[in-house]
Amino acid sequence: MASAAAPGEFRYIGKRRRTKEGPRFVQGRGRYVADVALPGMKHVALVMSPHPSARIIAIRTEAARALPGVRYVLTGEEFCAATDSLQIGVDAPQVRRYALAHEVVRYAGEWVVAIVADSRALAEDAAELVEVEYEPLPFVVDPERALAADAPLVHAAHGSNVLYHRRFVWGPVDEAFAGAAHHIAFRAVWGRSSTVPIETFGVVARWDPGTELLDVWASIQMPKFPDQVARALRLPGNAVRVHYDVDVGGSYGGKRGLKHTALAGYLAMKLGAPMRLIEDRLENMRGGDAHGPDRIFDMGAAFDSDGTIRALRIRAVDDAGAYTGRAPLQLGKPITAICGPYRIAAIEYEPVSVMTHKTPQEAVRGFGQSPTNFALERMMDRVAAYLGMDRIALRRHNLIRKDEFPYRIPSGSAYDSGDYHTVLDKALAAIDYPALVAERDTARRAGRLAGIGISTCLEPSGGNAAFEILFNPKNETTTWMDSCLVRIDLAGAVTGVIGTSSSGQGHETLVSTVIGEVLERDPASIRVARADSLSALPSNSPVGSRMAIMLGGAAAGAARKIREALIAIAAHNLDCSVEKIDYRDGDVSVIGDPSRKMTWDQLVEIAHRKYHRLPPGLEPGLQAKFVWEVPTGGGLPTPDGRVQMYPCYAFEAHVVYVEIDPDTARPELRRYVCGHDCGVMINPDIVHGMTYGGIAHGIGAALYEKFAYTPDGQLASGTFMDYLIPSALEVPALTIVDHCTPSPLTTFGQKGSGEAGYLGAPAAIANAVNDALAPLGTTLDTLPMTPHELWRKISAARATARS
Amino acid sequence: MKAAAFEYARASSIEEACALLRERGDGARLIAGGQSLAPMMAMRLARPTWLVDINDVPDLQYIRVEGERLRAGACTRQRALERDARAIRLVPLLSQALQWVGHIQTRNRGTAGGSLAHADPSAELPLVACVLDAEVSVRSTRGRRALRAGDLFTGPMTTTLAADELIEEIAWPIWREDHVGSAFTEVSIRHGDFALVAAAAQVALDGEARCLRASFGVGGADATPVAFPELAQTLAGARLEDSIISTIAERAAAALDPGEDLHASAHYRRHLAKVLAERSLLEARDRAIARRAGQIRQ
């Protein structure tokens, strides 16, 4: 498929064109799960555990049942007997997970009882009438404490709180540490933040006893969702029909909703009524099971006096919370870019996934890569500080050079392409780096705390999720294909059919642009439809920055088949070979004899109605499917855990300027530039939009957002009063500088960009804050860097300076 | 996030609102802008049995100047007060403070009286009311009474208002000295959040830049907003050197009893109280001096 062309060679790709889905959202005409209203639909509310760990002694539901309008009260005892555990991402069969707690609760906020009523308000009234008697049990909310031998066990049957622990050694790490001139070691802590989309998770489920079919409309972004729902409900796969034509109001990784859907599906079947479960914000934040990575990095680096980084040791302890699905795998994806964009020959990586009595973790934008990038970039600045070397010079010295691609890193992945030095230079030029340094130094002379932060980070893309097998040898998955069906109807209109829902990634724009490019038809005239899971071709959903590559590639593949069919029809009817056909805007003529020609409409007419004019062997009707395996996919890991994961690697270089009020410790981002190279952009506005959002999300992770826990195991930031996301007023003007290094592996040279911005922003901001703190001789390597934490550092440093 | 069931009545006059409050008893609550009450009801942290809506009471929405007072009806929108030309000229501290209250969208709904009645200890308007010693008029079917803002607040979210009383008007003193300056400073984590700590100050100088009178206070660092009239009194007659202001701010901060939460320790809040009290006094002084020098034209 590879044909890396520069953007200028395309007609629609890379052009600034109105997005396909934008108008309906701007007009308020999106159709979200909350817009799905079915006759007789009932509403679900939940009773949540007030304890982080407790035995359920008794549940008294009589008063709730007696309330008029209440249709059912479901407890874990019934639900767990009638359904199967949700899938666990690692090999831990005794860690069982259901939508409702049974016998014990394992975190404050865990769902204990589900109420079904005629309205959501009534269901909430009834939820207040449920009495649950608990016997509190010991609990642990600190992940390192949870590793101790005497720690309370979250799942006693599992025998330990450790879900996954392995020490990978790729290359001569010990030798490099022994031979290097210098070492540093430090700890970096990524706080428990997440994605908090405006739309919480929601699902509507309807069971049709006549056809024995469960219809599901859900706000999802989840690979293999129908399959997992069917398994949990003990249904055959073809008894669940997931409708992908539901707009998803933001996800950024977190909208997985398996437990919600299993619960709503069970209740719909049990009661024979359509069932709606839409989390409110309180349920979403405490019990929606969508917190993000909560990770402690112990970093070691070995390097020479010239700045050459020779080896890394990384230990990452990640708090998965009380249950698990794909969460531990967020320690796995970073293996595909474990040394960042740098030439580092030897790496030891020790991921530890541990359970605590906290809300479970779910996927977040970048799937663990942004925390890892933060730790790596803090390391780069610390190495530079240790050596007294300029941070940019150190990066330039270690960045992989553009003539070294494809570049295979020690953990097994080959990076496809890049020009990291140029992108960094472009970002520095855009911010006028020398002037910025002067600005910072002037501010410092005036007594202000001012700092510049730089990060150079990778966004692995394409979603070849080979960490699954690395983290669970029983899971021998080696394909994460995606697919597209392209059809031309009798009137000649083009439709692309996709098998996934979208949470803002612009798949309709992507697919119509790509099909339009191949068929030379105006993308504005091309409709993109979403199949349901029974009629869809296989998809692995928009995760891992994969859709520009995978869905784009699949759409192009299917469109090319259509184009070939049209050319075959033309050659047959114009009595020439296919090589002699000149295809232009869908019309055809014979090369060298333009009077012999046919129009698009004529070709379509033949395909649909005139079998007698079709070339032999060509199917009538004009439709083509294409299922694409991930480029470079299919491989199994070596015994020492080396495997080719993601195919493509986008690069971003952030430069940020921050000032911190020296007296109040309040930080303020003043300047922000992001140099970005994701290869050929299909639609620049969509790429830029995702990058803006990613940077804002990264600002949140760096400065504001944390699901904090009290010592007594309660979530302290369960509303937007306390879980603080940056508003437009906290995000400075952002400048994005594009660069294009096409990927040789993809259809048009595109790479992924769905996680852009987020993967480098926290790292750059942390480096900027630490540059601002440097004159005080203090550092802060724990996110989020709140005013309070900054003040503690600043006042302690001043106290030390005085004494 | 659905409110518990409640009844609703919309009053068209102050008298009707007071009658409704009396008839409906302890479970009745007034609703005006609803910017605090509505989310509290949605989370079932507030469970009024009756909501008495005063948005249609014309007699509660006005701004007028009478003698030495700027009078604002309790249902005056915060945004209206912020932008009112007389308020900006005569009680500039109001507009300076209101810019910190939530966002434009919430200020378009939120009311002056609602902010006082809600009594969040870190809210901006209650602090200004205490610092300026505003007079709060309160109505009920039993009659009218007036109290000083400092006597309204008794603790976080609690006031001396009886269940059947409504705030009718807030009267803000106008300082008529020639050289008056005021300032509002605040630290919140994000723009528009409730303050971690806020401080407000107003000073009047004579022709020789000596302090005629001063007032200042701190919010968010105690159970209520706290004004410091005795400390401020000590500034009268003095030239407001930086060192004097710093000492006064230090003493004020020491007198506070800040609480602790997820976002700030008591220690940090006390520190901020000192920093912000000092900044607000310095800024107010500088504005008064600038006015004296004719550098600021109104």
Interface residues (C-beta under 8 A of the other chain):
Chain A: R120 A121 E124 D125 E128 D280 R281 L282 D663 T664 R666 Y704 A708 A716 S717 T719 D722 L724 P726 S727 L729 E730 T786 P787 H788 W791 R792 S795
Chain B: M1 K2 A3 A4 A5 M43 R44 H103 V187 I189 R190 H191 G192 D193 L196 L262 H263 A264 S265 Y268 H271 L272 V275 L276
